[in-house]
Each structure stands twice: as structure tokens, then as C-alpha cells.
Amino acid sequence: MPSPFEPRGEDEPSHLVLVNAAGEHSLWPAFAAVPAGWDATGPAAAHRDCLARLAQAAPRPATPSGATP
């Protein structure tokens, strides 16, 4: 089974960019519920678009602790 953090289709809106109160950003699969303490920064988008948004927003993505997609 592929990782939920891997790209799906080329243009499929498969991922979200999340942010927490500390300003940390994370890539998250769109099919999974957003973990407590995190908010989506916008609508689901293609994997590559979310990676581009992450690169602009934060130097190092974080992983929501204790969350499972």
C-alpha cells in the first residue's frame, strides 16, 4: 500500500497544507480528518502544489504528533 503522503494523480486534489498554533506547517492527505490543533491553510490541492505552498510557508515541514492519516 502506498504512503498517504505520496502523490496520487498529477492534478488530483489529494493533499492539504496544515498549520498549527506554533506556525508549523505540514503536508496531510485530504481523505484523512485534520488532527486536533491543526487547521488547513486552504482547500485540497495536487501534491506538487501543496509542496510548493509548504516551501513558501516553512523551511521545515512538521508532522502532527500522535496523528495517523
Secondary structure, DSSP 8 states (H G I E B T S, - for coil): ---TTS--SSS---EEEEEETT--EEEEETTS---TTEEESSS-B-HHHHHHHHHHH-SS----TT---
